[in-house]
Amino acid sequence: MSNSATLPSGLALVAMVLFCGGTLSGQELPICRQAHAHNDYLHERPLLDALDCGFCSVEADIYLVDGKLLVAHAQSELSPDRTLRSLYLDPLRTRVQKNSGKVHTDGDMFTLLIDIKSEGKSTYRALHSLLSEYRDILSFVDAGIQHAGAVTAIVSGNRAADLISSEPIRYVGIDGRLADLESKSQDHVLPLISDNWTLHFKWRGVGEFPAAERDKLKTIVERAHTKNRRVRFWATPDNANMWAALKETGVDLINTDDLKGLSSFLRNRKTAPCDF
């Protein structure tokens, strides 16, 4: 797997621009705080393609196999060399060390969403042990006190919520659902609300976004923000109409499999650049 970080700086910038469709200005492309790389590991260069496009959030599905946390969408796709450590944690540490404590030189928030596909409790215990080795780059909570890091890890999928929330030292938050909008959990325990778009909205990004559904979405976002939680939906169509609706209603993370498309869309919006 190639890594643009190993190229001379000029060539690395050219590679980044060519992939993301930007313009060559001698500077990194703007970060896209709302851009979330869904199933990021399916791209040619997991993590790296998303970083080159300025994404501030990526998603990796994991399975616990013989003590290792392997990254794949399905069990049939598992490979012993595709680990959470090698594809995400080690590259992120290298990047943070090179960028004086940040993933992006011009940003201070990066989310690693970890979707647990195997049994929740055993996989989480293995994840906790692994993440403890990366305390130098991770946000963590110790005795109820939150310590900000360059990377914030959040667990989705098979979430062992009671086990996670009871940890005296915790390296992850929990990805909630719309049913958790009024949860009394602290925001560092439940920092994100995610749900399946198709279960709550009929609009599929074609034509005008119905006013009633737009108002419903705005209310969801407002309720989450009141609790200092971010909002994300999966199963959203990858088209400009949908991206515009999510952006304009304040949805914090816009799910996509089209890295270049969303990056270009956000960077070229007249109302605001990616970084806002």
VOFI-816637 format. One record per residue (C-alpha): residue number from 0; residue in three letters; z, x, y. Coordinates in steps of 0.25 Angstrom, whole numbers, plus 2048, in hexadecimal, padded with zeros to 3 digits. Last residue first. Layout:
# residues N
+-----+-----+-----+-----+-----+
!   n ! res !   z !   x !   y !
+-----+-----+-----+-----+-----+
! NUM ! ala !   Z !   X !   Y !
...
+-----+-----+-----+-----+-----+
END
This chain:
# residues 276
+-----+-----+-----+-----+-----+
!   n ! res !   z !   x !   y !
+-----+-----+-----+-----+-----+
! 275 ! phe ! 825 ! 7C0 ! 86A !
! 274 ! asp ! 81D ! 7CB ! 863 !
! 273 ! cys ! 811 ! 7C5 ! 85D !
! 272 ! pro ! 80B ! 7C3 ! 86B !
! 271 ! ala ! 80D ! 7B6 ! 873 !
! 270 ! thr ! 806 ! 7AA ! 878 !
! 269 ! lys ! 7F8 ! 7B0 ! 877 !
! 268 ! arg ! 7F9 ! 7B1 ! 868 !
! 267 ! asn ! 7F1 ! 7BE ! 863 !
! 266 ! arg ! 7FC ! 7C5 ! 85C !
! 265 ! leu ! 801 ! 7B9 ! 855 !
! 264 ! phe ! 7F4 ! 7B5 ! 84F !
! 263 ! ser ! 7F0 ! 7C4 ! 84C !
! 262 ! ser ! 7FD ! 7C6 ! 844 !
! 261 ! leu ! 7FB ! 7B8 ! 83D !
! 260 ! gly ! 7ED ! 7BB ! 839 !
! 259 ! lys ! 7EF ! 7CA ! 835 !
! 258 ! leu ! 7FB ! 7C7 ! 82C !
! 257 ! asp ! 7F5 ! 7BA ! 825 !
! 256 ! asp ! 800 ! 7B7 ! 81B !
! 255 ! thr ! 808 ! 7B0 ! 826 !
! 254 ! asn ! 816 ! 7AA ! 829 !
! 253 ! ile ! 819 ! 7A9 ! 838 !
! 252 ! leu ! 827 ! 7AD ! 83A !
! 251 ! asp ! 82F ! 7A8 ! 846 !
! 250 ! val ! 82A ! 79A ! 847 !
! 249 ! gly ! 82A ! 797 ! 856 !
! 248 ! thr ! 822 ! 78B ! 858 !
! 247 ! glu ! 816 ! 793 ! 85E !
! 246 ! lys ! 816 ! 79D ! 853 !
! 245 ! leu ! 816 ! 793 ! 848 !
! 244 ! ala ! 80B ! 78A ! 84E !
! 243 ! ala ! 802 ! 796 ! 851 !
! 242 ! trp ! 803 ! 79C ! 843 !
! 241 ! met ! 800 ! 78E ! 83D !
! 240 ! asn ! 7F4 ! 78D ! 846 !
! 239 ! ala ! 7F0 ! 79B ! 844 !
! 238 ! asn ! 7EF ! 79A ! 835 !
! 237 ! asp ! 7F7 ! 79F ! 829 !
! 236 ! pro ! 7FC ! 791 ! 824 !
! 235 ! thr ! 80B ! 791 ! 823 !
! 234 ! ala ! 811 ! 792 ! 815 !
! 233 ! trp ! 81D ! 799 ! 81A !
! 232 ! phe ! 825 ! 795 ! 826 !
! 231 ! arg ! 82E ! 79E ! 82F !
! 230 ! val ! 83A ! 79B ! 839 !
! 229 ! arg ! 844 ! 7A5 ! 83F !
! 228 ! arg ! 853 ! 7A2 ! 840 !
! 227 ! asn ! 85C ! 7A3 ! 84C !
! 226 ! lys ! 863 ! 796 ! 849 !
! 225 ! thr ! 85D ! 78F ! 855 !
! 224 ! his ! 850 ! 796 ! 851 !
! 223 ! ala ! 850 ! 78E ! 844 !
! 222 ! arg ! 851 ! 781 ! 84B !
! 221 ! glu ! 847 ! 785 ! 855 !
! 220 ! val ! 83D ! 789 ! 84A !
! 219 ! ile ! 83F ! 77C ! 842 !
! 218 ! thr ! 83D ! 774 ! 84F !
! 217 ! lys ! 830 ! 77B ! 853 !
! 216 ! leu ! 82B ! 778 ! 845 !
! 215 ! lys ! 82E ! 769 ! 846 !
! 214 ! asp ! 828 ! 769 ! 854 !
! 213 ! arg ! 81B ! 76F ! 84E !
! 212 ! glu ! 81B ! 765 ! 843 !
! 211 ! ala ! 81C ! 759 ! 84C !
! 210 ! ala ! 812 ! 75F ! 855 !
! 209 ! pro ! 807 ! 761 ! 84A !
! 208 ! phe ! 802 ! 76F ! 84A !
! 207 ! glu ! 7F3 ! 76D ! 84E !
! 206 ! gly ! 7E8 ! 770 ! 844 !
! 205 ! val ! 7EA ! 778 ! 838 !
! 204 ! gly ! 7F7 ! 780 ! 836 !
! 203 ! arg ! 7FC ! 779 ! 82A !
! 202 ! trp ! 804 ! 76E ! 830 !
! 201 ! lys ! 80C ! 766 ! 826 !
! 200 ! phe ! 819 ! 76C ! 829 !
! 199 ! his ! 826 ! 76E ! 821 !
! 198 ! leu ! 823 ! 771 ! 813 !
! 197 ! thr ! 816 ! 778 ! 816 !
! 196 ! trp ! 81D ! 782 ! 81F !
! 195 ! asn ! 826 ! 787 ! 814 !
! 194 ! asp ! 833 ! 78C ! 81A !
! 193 ! ser ! 83A ! 798 ! 821 !
! 192 ! ile ! 846 ! 799 ! 82A !
! 191 ! leu ! 84B ! 7A7 ! 82D !
! 190 ! pro ! 858 ! 7AE ! 831 !
! 189 ! leu ! 861 ! 7A7 ! 827 !
! 188 ! val ! 86C ! 7B1 ! 825 !
! 187 ! his ! 86A ! 7B9 ! 832 !
! 186 ! asp ! 869 ! 7AB ! 839 !
! 185 ! gln ! 877 ! 7A7 ! 834 !
! 184 ! ser ! 877 ! 79C ! 82A !
! 183 ! lys ! 87A ! 78E ! 830 !
! 182 ! ser ! 86D ! 788 ! 82A !
! 181 ! glu ! 866 ! 77E ! 834 !
! 180 ! leu ! 858 ! 783 ! 831 !
! 179 ! asp ! 85B ! 785 ! 822 !
! 178 ! ala ! 853 ! 77A ! 81D !
! 177 ! leu ! 847 ! 780 ! 824 !
! 176 ! arg ! 849 ! 78C ! 81A !
! 175 ! gly ! 851 ! 799 ! 81B !
! 174 ! asp ! 84D ! 7A7 ! 819 !
! 173 ! ile ! 85A ! 7AF ! 817 !
! 172 ! gly ! 85E ! 7BC ! 81E !
! 171 ! val ! 85E ! 7C9 ! 817 !
! 170 ! tyr ! 865 ! 7D7 ! 817 !
! 169 ! arg ! 873 ! 7D1 ! 815 !
! 168 ! ile ! 881 ! 7D8 ! 814 !
! 167 ! pro ! 88C ! 7CF ! 811 !
! 166 ! glu ! 883 ! 7C6 ! 809 !
! 165 ! ser ! 886 ! 7B7 ! 808 !
! 164 ! ser ! 879 ! 7B3 ! 80F !
! 163 ! ile ! 871 ! 7B9 ! 804 !
! 162 ! leu ! 878 ! 7B4 ! 7F9 !
! 161 ! asp ! 879 ! 7A6 ! 7FE !
! 160 ! ala ! 86A ! 7A6 ! 802 !
! 159 ! ala ! 864 ! 7AC ! 7F5 !
! 158 ! arg ! 856 ! 7AA ! 7FB !
! 157 ! asn ! 84B ! 7A8 ! 7F1 !
! 156 ! gly ! 840 ! 7A8 ! 7FB !
! 155 ! ser ! 844 ! 7AE ! 808 !
! 154 ! val ! 84D ! 7BA ! 80C !
! 153 ! ile ! 84C ! 7C0 ! 81A !
! 152 ! ala ! 84C ! 7CF ! 81E !
! 151 ! thr ! 84D ! 7D3 ! 82C !
! 150 ! val ! 847 ! 7E1 ! 82F !
! 149 ! ala ! 84A ! 7EA ! 83B !
! 148 ! gly ! 858 ! 7E7 ! 83A !
! 147 ! ala ! 863 ! 7DE ! 840 !
! 146 ! his ! 871 ! 7DF ! 83C !
! 145 ! gln ! 877 ! 7D1 ! 83A !
! 144 ! ile ! 886 ! 7D0 ! 838 !
! 143 ! gly ! 88C ! 7C6 ! 82E !
! 142 ! ala ! 892 ! 7D1 ! 825 !
! 141 ! asp ! 886 ! 7D9 ! 826 !
! 140 ! val ! 879 ! 7D3 ! 828 !
! 139 ! phe ! 86C ! 7DA ! 827 !
! 138 ! ser ! 85F ! 7DD ! 82F !
! 137 ! leu ! 857 ! 7E8 ! 827 !
! 136 ! ile ! 852 ! 7F6 ! 82B !
! 135 ! asp ! 85D ! 7FF ! 828 !
! 134 ! arg ! 863 ! 7F5 ! 81D !
! 133 ! tyr ! 857 ! 7F8 ! 815 !
! 132 ! glu ! 85F ! 7FC ! 808 !
! 131 ! ser ! 867 ! 7EF ! 809 !
! 130 ! leu ! 859 ! 7E8 ! 808 !
! 129 ! leu ! 858 ! 7EC ! 7F9 !
! 128 ! ser ! 866 ! 7E8 ! 7F5 !
! 127 ! his ! 864 ! 7DA ! 7FC !
! 126 ! leu ! 857 ! 7D8 ! 7F6 !
! 125 ! ala ! 85C ! 7DB ! 7E8 !
! 124 ! arg ! 867 ! 7D1 ! 7EB !
! 123 ! tyr ! 85D ! 7C7 ! 7F0 !
! 122 ! thr ! 854 ! 7C8 ! 7E4 !
! 121 ! ser ! 860 ! 7C5 ! 7DB !
! 120 ! lys ! 864 ! 7B9 ! 7E3 !
! 119 ! gly ! 857 ! 7B3 ! 7E6 !
! 118 ! glu ! 84F ! 7B3 ! 7D9 !
! 117 ! ser ! 841 ! 7B8 ! 7DB !
! 116 ! lys ! 838 ! 7B5 ! 7E7 !
! 115 ! ile ! 840 ! 7BA ! 7F3 !
! 114 ! asp ! 839 ! 7B9 ! 800 !
! 113 ! ile ! 83C ! 7C5 ! 809 !
! 112 ! leu ! 839 ! 7C3 ! 817 !
! 111 ! leu ! 839 ! 7D0 ! 81E !
! 110 ! thr ! 83B ! 7CD ! 82D !
! 109 ! phe ! 838 ! 7D7 ! 839 !
! 108 ! met ! 83E ! 7D6 ! 847 !
! 107 ! asp ! 840 ! 7E0 ! 852 !
! 106 ! gly ! 831 ! 7E2 ! 857 !
! 105 ! asp ! 829 ! 7EC ! 85E !
! 104 ! thr ! 82A ! 7F8 ! 855 !
! 103 ! his ! 828 ! 7EE ! 849 !
! 102 ! val ! 831 ! 7F1 ! 83D !
! 101 ! lys ! 83C ! 7F6 ! 846 !
! 100 ! gly ! 847 ! 801 ! 845 !
!  99 ! ser ! 840 ! 80C ! 84C !
!  98 ! asn ! 832 ! 809 ! 847 !
!  97 ! lys ! 831 ! 814 ! 83C !
!  96 ! gln ! 83E ! 810 ! 836 !
!  95 ! val ! 83A ! 801 ! 836 !
!  94 ! arg ! 82D ! 804 ! 830 !
!  93 ! thr ! 832 ! 80C ! 824 !
!  92 ! arg ! 83D ! 802 ! 822 !
!  91 ! leu ! 833 ! 7F7 ! 822 !
!  90 ! pro ! 82A ! 7FE ! 818 !
!  89 ! asp ! 836 ! 801 ! 80F !
!  88 ! leu ! 83A ! 7F2 ! 80F !
!  87 ! tyr ! 82D ! 7EB ! 80E !
!  86 ! leu ! 823 ! 7EF ! 803 !
!  85 ! ser ! 82B ! 7FA ! 7FC !
!  84 ! arg ! 839 ! 7F3 ! 7FC !
!  83 ! leu ! 834 ! 7E5 ! 7FA !
!  82 ! thr ! 82D ! 7EA ! 7EE !
!  81 ! arg ! 81E ! 7EB ! 7EA !
!  80 ! asp ! 81E ! 7F7 ! 7E0 !
!  79 ! pro ! 824 ! 7EE ! 7D4 !
!  78 ! ser ! 819 ! 7E4 ! 7D6 !
!  77 ! leu ! 81A ! 7D5 ! 7D6 !
!  76 ! glu ! 80E ! 7CC ! 7D7 !
!  75 ! ser ! 811 ! 7C3 ! 7CB !
!  74 ! gln ! 81F ! 7C0 ! 7D0 !
!  73 ! ala ! 819 ! 7BA ! 7DD !
!  72 ! his ! 818 ! 7BD ! 7EB !
!  71 ! ala ! 81C ! 7CC ! 7EA !
!  70 ! val ! 826 ! 7D6 ! 7EE !
!  69 ! leu ! 82F ! 7DC ! 7E4 !
!  68 ! leu ! 83E ! 7DE ! 7E6 !
!  67 ! lys ! 843 ! 7E7 ! 7DB !
!  66 ! gly ! 84E ! 7E6 ! 7D1 !
!  65 ! asp ! 846 ! 7E3 ! 7C5 !
!  64 ! val ! 83E ! 7D8 ! 7CD !
!  63 ! leu ! 843 ! 7D1 ! 7D9 !
!  62 ! tyr ! 838 ! 7CA ! 7E0 !
!  61 ! ile ! 834 ! 7CA ! 7EE !
!  60 ! asp ! 82B ! 7C3 ! 7F8 !
!  59 ! ala ! 829 ! 7CA ! 805 !
!  58 ! glu ! 827 ! 7C4 ! 813 !
!  57 ! val ! 824 ! 7CB ! 820 !
!  56 ! ser ! 829 ! 7CA ! 82F !
!  55 ! cys ! 826 ! 7D1 ! 83C !
!  54 ! phe ! 817 ! 7D2 ! 83A !
!  53 ! gly ! 810 ! 7DB ! 844 !
!  52 ! cys ! 803 ! 7DC ! 83C !
!  51 ! asp ! 806 ! 7EA ! 837 !
!  50 ! leu ! 813 ! 7E5 ! 832 !
!  49 ! ala ! 80D ! 7DA ! 82A !
!  48 ! asp ! 803 ! 7E4 ! 824 !
!  47 ! leu ! 80E ! 7ED ! 821 !
!  46 ! leu ! 817 ! 7E3 ! 81A !
!  45 ! pro ! 80F ! 7E2 ! 80E !
!  44 ! arg ! 802 ! 7EA ! 80F !
!  43 ! glu ! 7F7 ! 7E2 ! 808 !
!  42 ! his ! 7FE ! 7D5 ! 80B !
!  41 ! leu ! 805 ! 7CD ! 800 !
!  40 ! tyr ! 812 ! 7D4 ! 804 !
!  39 ! asp ! 813 ! 7CC ! 810 !
!  38 ! asn ! 815 ! 7BF ! 809 !
!  37 ! his ! 816 ! 7B8 ! 817 !
!  36 ! ala ! 815 ! 7C2 ! 822 !
!  35 ! his ! 81C ! 7BC ! 82E !
!  34 ! ala ! 817 ! 7BD ! 83C !
!  33 ! gln ! 820 ! 7B7 ! 847 !
!  32 ! arg ! 825 ! 7C5 ! 84D !
!  31 ! cys ! 817 ! 7CA ! 84E !
!  30 ! ile ! 817 ! 7D8 ! 852 !
!  29 ! pro ! 80D ! 7DD ! 85C !
!  28 ! leu ! 802 ! 7E7 ! 856 !
!  27 ! glu ! 807 ! 7F5 ! 857 !
!  26 ! gln ! 801 ! 7FD ! 863 !
!  25 ! gly ! 7F5 ! 806 ! 865 !
!  24 ! ser ! 7ED ! 7F9 ! 869 !
!  23 ! leu ! 7E4 ! 7F7 ! 85E !
!  22 ! thr ! 7E2 ! 7E8 ! 85D !
!  21 ! gly ! 7E7 ! 7DF ! 852 !
!  20 ! gly ! 7E1 ! 7DA ! 845 !
!  19 ! cys ! 7ED ! 7DB ! 83C !
!  18 ! phe ! 7E7 ! 7E5 ! 832 !
!  17 ! leu ! 7DE ! 7ED ! 83C !
!  16 ! val ! 7EA ! 7EE ! 846 !
!  15 ! met ! 7F3 ! 7F3 ! 83B !
!  14 ! ala ! 7E9 ! 7FD ! 836 !
!  13 ! val ! 7E6 ! 802 ! 844 !
!  12 ! leu ! 7F5 ! 804 ! 847 !
!  11 ! ala ! 7F7 ! 80C ! 83A !
!  10 ! leu ! 7EB ! 814 ! 83D !
!   9 ! gly ! 7F1 ! 818 ! 84B !
!   8 ! ser ! 7FF ! 81B ! 845 !
!   7 ! pro ! 7FA ! 824 ! 83A !
!   6 ! leu ! 7FB ! 81C ! 82D !
!   5 ! thr ! 808 ! 81B ! 824 !
!   4 ! ala ! 80D ! 80F ! 82B !
!   3 ! ser ! 800 ! 808 ! 827 !
!   2 ! asn ! 805 ! 807 ! 819 !
!   1 ! ser ! 7FC ! 806 ! 80D !
!   0 ! met ! 800 ! 800 ! 800 !
+-----+-----+-----+-----+-----+
END
